Amino acid sequence: MQLSNQASFNIGDNVYYTLRKNIISLNLKPGEALSIKDISEKLNVSRSPVRDALIKLEKEGLVNIIPQKGTIVSKIDLKRVAEERFLRESLEENTIKLFVSVCKESDIQILRHCIEMQKQSIKDNDYMSFLKYDDNFHSVFFKSTDKNMCWEIIQSMSGHYKRIRLMSLWDKKILSNVVVQHLEVIEKICNGNLQGAVDIIKKHLSKIFMEEAELINKYPEFFKERENTMQLE
C-alpha cells in the first residue's frame, strides 16, 4: 500500500483516499483488521491523519471502529448495497432524461471511447481499469447536464455497491454484458428513445441483484451475516 501522491491533497486527504481506494479495490478485504500503527508506518505518516481517515471511512460505512478492540474493514452489507444502488438509480434515471435532450456529438464520442477502453481492459484482465471506465461512462451523463454534485454524492456513498460490483466483474461473461448494455444505451440515446435508454440503465444498475447469491456462495467471508440483512427484492 502506497500513499497517493496528489499535489492538491494534504496528508490527511492522501491517507483517506489511499485507504478508501484499497478498501474498494479489495486490496484491504472485508473483515480485515486495520492497525493505526502499521498503516502509519507503511505510509510513513504520523498516526493522527490515519485516525482521522478511519473516522471518515467509518462514517461512509467502509470500516467498523470497535471500542477497546480495534478497527476492521466493514463486511459488505447487502441492505446497504440496495440503498446505494437505489440512490444511484434514482439520480441517474433523472439525469439520463436531461442528457437525451442536451447531449452533443462530443458527449457520444466520449461514451464510445469509454467503451473501447473497457474492451481493452477485458483483454488485459484489468478489473479496476474496467470499473474506472465504467464510472467514466456514467459520469458523462452528469457532467454534460451540470449535475456534478449528484455524481459526487453517488461516488462518496457507494462503497459497498462498488465492492460487490468489482467482485461481479471477476466473471468475463458479466464484463462483456456490461459493454453490450453500454452500447445499447448509446443506440437508444442516438435514436432519441428516452424510455428505452432509461429502461436499459435500470436493468444495467439492478443486474447486481441477480449476481449476489453466487457471490455470497463463493465468498461468504466477505459479507455481513445474512440474518442481519433485510431480504432484498
N, C-alpha and C positions, 0 to 999 in steps of 0.2 A: 504494500500500500504506500503510495507516494502522494505527497501534498500537491494539490492543484496549484499551478503557477499562473494565477490570473492577476495581472497588474492592477486591475480595477478593484480587487477584493483586499480587505485587510486580513490579518492572520486568522481571526475568528471565523470570517466568512469562508476562507480557504479550507479550514478544518471541517466546517459544517458541510460544504459541498463535496469534499473528499469522502467523508463518511457516508453521506447520502448516496453518492454515486456508487460506492462499494456495496451498500445495502441493496440498492435497486438492481444492480448488476449481479447480485447473489454471490459476489466475492466474499461478503460477510453474510453467512447463511442464517435463515430464520432459526432462532433458538440459540445462536452462538453467543457465548459470554464475551463481554467487552470490558477491558481493563483500561481505566484512565491512564494509569502509569505506562502500560505497554503502548497505548496509542500515542501518548506524548513523546515517548522515546522513538517510536517508528517515524513519526512526522517531524521530530526534532523541534518541538514547541513546548511551552510550559503547560501545566495541567489545567490552568484556568480556561483558556479557549476551548479545550476539549470538553470540560464540564459544561460550558455554555452551549456548545454544539449539541451535546447529548440531551440537554434540556429542551432545546429547539426541536430536535428529532423526536423527542417523546411527545411533544405537542402535535406532531404530524402522525403519531401512531407508529413510527418506524422503530422505536426502541421502547423497552419497558425498564424503568428505573425502580428497583425493588429495595425499599429501605432496609438497611443492615445486611443486605445480601449482595447487591451489585446491579449491573446493567446487562441486559441481553437484547439481541436483535429480536424484534417482535416477530412472532409467527404470523403467517398470512391468515387474516380473518375474513372469511367468505362473506359475512354480513357487511363488513366494511368495503370489500370488493364490489358488492352490489350497489352500495350507496355511491361509491366513487364513479362507477360506471353510469349510474343514473344521473349524476351531476354532469358528467361529460356529454352523455346523450342529449340531455335537455338543452344544454348550451349549444352544442354542435348542430342539432337539428334546426334551431332558430337561425344560427349563423349561416348555414347552407342556404336557407331561404333568401337571405340577403345577398349572399355571394352569387347566386344564379343571375340576379338582376344587375349586378355591378361588375362582374368579372371581366377581365381583359384577356387578350390572347397571350400576353406575357405571363399571366397567372397560370393559364393552361400549360404553358411551356415549362413552368417551374414544377407543376404537378407531374408532368411526363418525365422530367429529369429525375425527380424523386423515385419514380417507379423504375427507371433504368438503373439507378444506384442500388435499389433494393434487389434487383435481379443480380447485380454484381455481388452483393452481399451474400446472396444464396450460394453463388458459385464459390465464394471464399469461406463459406461456413462461418460467417461473422454475424452472430445473432445481435450483438449490441449495435453494430452498424446498421443492421436491418431495422432495428427498433428506432434508431435515431432518424433514419429517413422516413420511417412510418410517421413519426412525430412531425417531421418537416412537412410531409404531405398534408397532414391535417391542419397544421398551423397556418397554411396558406389561406384557408377559409377565414380565419380570424384576423390575420394581418391585413388582408385585402378589404375587409369590411370595417376596419378600425375598431376591432374588438379585442385588442391586445390584453386588456386586463382580464377578460374572461379566459383567455388562453393561459395566462399566468396563474389564475386560480386553479384551473384544471391541472397544470403541471405541479403545483405545490401541494395538491390534495389527492394525488393519485398513486401514492407509494405502494399500497397493497395491490391495486389493479395493475400497476406496471410490472410488479414482480411476477404475478401469475401470467401476464402477457408474455414476458420473456420466457418463462417455462414452457408455455404453449408453443413457442417458436422453435423449440428443440425438435419438433416434428416437421420435416421438409414439406410434407403434403400441406400442412397448415400454412407454411411460408408461401407456397405457390398460390393457395387460395386467397391470401391477403392481396397479392399482386393482381389477381383476376378481379377481385372486388374493387380495387382501386381503379382499374381500367374501366370497369362498368360505371363507376361514379363519374369519371370524366366523360364517358359517352353520353350519359344522361344529361349532364350539365351542358355539353356542347349542343345537344338537341333541345335544350330548354325544357326538359322534362323534370320539373321541380319535384313532384311527388316520387318519381322513380329514383331520383338521387337521394332523397330523404329515406326512402324505404331501404335502399342498399346500405346507407350509413348505419341505420338502426340494426340491420342484420349483421353488418360488419362489427359493430361495437358489442352486440349481445352474444356473438358466437362463443365467447369465453365460457358461458354457462354450459354449453354442450361439451366442453373440454375439461371441466372441473373434476368430474368423477374419476376420469382416467388419471389426471394429475395427482389427485389425492391418493389413489391406489399405488401409484408409482413412488410418490414422495410424501408419505404420511407425516414424516417428522418435520416437514416444512409448514404444516398447517395447524392452526389453533384447534383445540379439541372440538369435535363436531357437536357435542352436546351443549357447548356454549355458543353455538352459532345457529341463528334462525334459519329455517328452511327457505331456500330461495325458489322463487317461481320462475 
